[in-house]
Amino acid sequence: MKNIQKLPLAASAVFAVGLTLTACSSDSGTGTAATESVASVQGHVHGLGINPADNRLYVATHEGIFTPGKDGAAQRVGNSKDDFMGFTVAKAKTFLASGHPAPGNGGPGNRGLIESTDSGKTWKNRSLAGEVDFHALDYAHDTIYGYDSTNALLRVSKDGAAWDDRASLQALDIAVSPADPDTVLATTADGIAKSTDGGRTFAAGKQPAVAFLSWPRPGALYGLDDSGGLNRSTDGGATWQKAGTVPGGQAQALTAVDAQHILAATQTGVYESRDGGKTFTKRFTVAADDGH
C-alpha cells in the first residue's frame, strides 16, 4: 500500500471533467420549505439522497436544493440558492454538505462542513469555514468521511468539528464499506483506489474507471462512469459487472439507497431505478448551464 500523490489531471478525460466541477453553495440562514416550483432543476447536480423521515428525494445543485412537490415538479427547499457541492443524507432530517455562497450572499467562499437538521430548510456551519470545499461526503459507522478538494486530502471526523487528516490524493468521489469502517474507495485518474486502513493510505487505482461510487450494502457496490454506464460489484470491488445505463449523457451524481434502489443524475435529468439499474425513470429534467 502507498499514498497516492497528486495525479495529473490530464490522465483521464473522465477525471479531468469531474475535477472542474467547482461550484458555489451552502450558506446558513432561515428559509421556508419547498415554496418555489420550477419546470426543471437548474444547473449542475452535485448530490442525491432519500430522507428517511419522509422517503422524499432531495437533489443538491449549483443553485440550491430541490425536492418533488405535490405535482411532481421540482420545488426549492428553503430559500437558499447557494451552490451545494459534497452532499449526503446522514440520517432522518439530517443532511451534511459543503460548497460556496450564491453571488451576493457574502461569507467565506468555501463553506467547510455545513449541517441541516430540518431536512434542508436551514443550514449552520459545523467546521472549516473558509478553509475547505468538500467535493464528496460519506456518512458511515457514525463517522463523516470527506474529500477536501481544496487541499486534495481525505479527512475523517466523528463529530463534524474535529478532523483527522488522512491520505493526500486527487479524487472525485469516495465510498466507505458498510461492513468495515477501514475500507474506503476513491475514484482517481487511474481507476478505483482502495484503502484498508481508514483512508490513511491508498493502493494505486485499478480499472474500471468510474466517476462516482455508492456502497449501501456489503454485496451492492455501484460505480457510475462518465457516460452513464452503471456497474455493480458484489465482492467489494474485486470484480465488476455491467448493471445498466443511466440515460442522458455525462454523469453528475450517484446514490444507491439499497441494492435495488438507485438514484443518478446526468446532463438531462435525475433518474431513479428500483430494479438494480435495469430500467430508469426520469424524476426531474436538468437544465444545462455553464457546466459548473
Secondary structure, 3 states (H helix, E strand, C coil): CECCCCCCHHHCHHHHHHHCCCCCCCCCECCCCCCCEECCEECCEEEEEEECCCCEEEEEECCEEEEECCCCCEEECCCCCCEEEEEEEEECCEEEEEEECCCCCCCCCCCCEEEECCCCCCEEEEECCCCCCEEEEEEECCEEEEEECCCCEEEEECCCCCCEEEEECCCCCEEECCCCCCCEEEEECCEEEEECCCCCCECCCECCCCCEEEEEECCEEEEECCCCEEEEECCCCCCCEEEEECCCCCEEEEEECCCCCEEEEECCEEEEECCCCCCCEEEEEEECCCCC
